[in-house]
């Protein structure tokens, strides 16, 4: 190759090399741009996902806060309702239970028994916590080492028939009182419509509304409350006490309509003493002295009037 062509050949080669380099650089630039665009799109997608997740978290927190606020508001309303019901029970409880309270205290004193009496015991039953709340009220809980007795006081004035058909006690009443379809547990209360009135009111209490059924239901709720609170299980005896001095009561001594242990039905202090004496004659105690004082401490915190007698009458401790 002549020397005069060599510079041209070199220039051509360099030009080709430059063109090839430019092509490679352009392709690399295009690829880099595509990668950058892809990374940007991926980043934007990731950012968008994070933003949505953050917004979802905030929304969930807001919903959770709203639910918690609603629950707190509801709990507060329920607590206020419970407090109001409790106040109402306490306000009228002791007034209505004064006569029966005195009768029970006198019976225990005359018999010389050892124990404690809790009057107007108010608590929140476990079986109503998932429903609309209401408080349960126990008229009297008599704690003896021989027995735990839930006493339902009925201060009914006039004629009372508990477990006995009115016509069985006074045949003429068959024409005045409907005795049809009576269940196992029932009671009738007959009293004047108003003072000096010649008309009479007849109230009939069937099944779940019967006093014996009521006291068994209350005993079941109290037993569950004691078990939940203390971890101990105790059998609770039941008694219906008709305490009004101006009541003529015709009643079966025991109501056994639901089987098992009977509900005692008494109308005066002598009948109450017979029931208590029957429990005191048991050979096997239902409570130890430690359990009895423990129950007085636990249930006494619910606000009932507490009377201790016998060896428990000082500081609530046996032998004190």
Secondary structure, DSSP 8 states (H G I E B T S, - for coil): --HHHHHHHHHHHHHHHHHHHHHHHHHHHHHHHHHHHHHHHHHHHHHHHHHHHHHHHHHHHHHHHHHHHHHHHHHHHHHHHHHHHHHHHHHHHHHHHHHHHHHHHHHHHHHT--EEEEEEEEEE-GGGTTSS--EEEEEEEEEESS-EEEEEEE---EEEEESS-HHHH-GGGGGTS--TT--SSEEEEEEESSTT-S-EEEEEEEGGGSHHHHHHHHHHHHHHHHHHHHS----EEEEEEE--TTEEEEE-SEE-TTSSS-EEEESSHHHHHHHHHHHHT-SS-S--HHHHHHHHHHHHTTT-EEEEEGGGTTTT-TT-
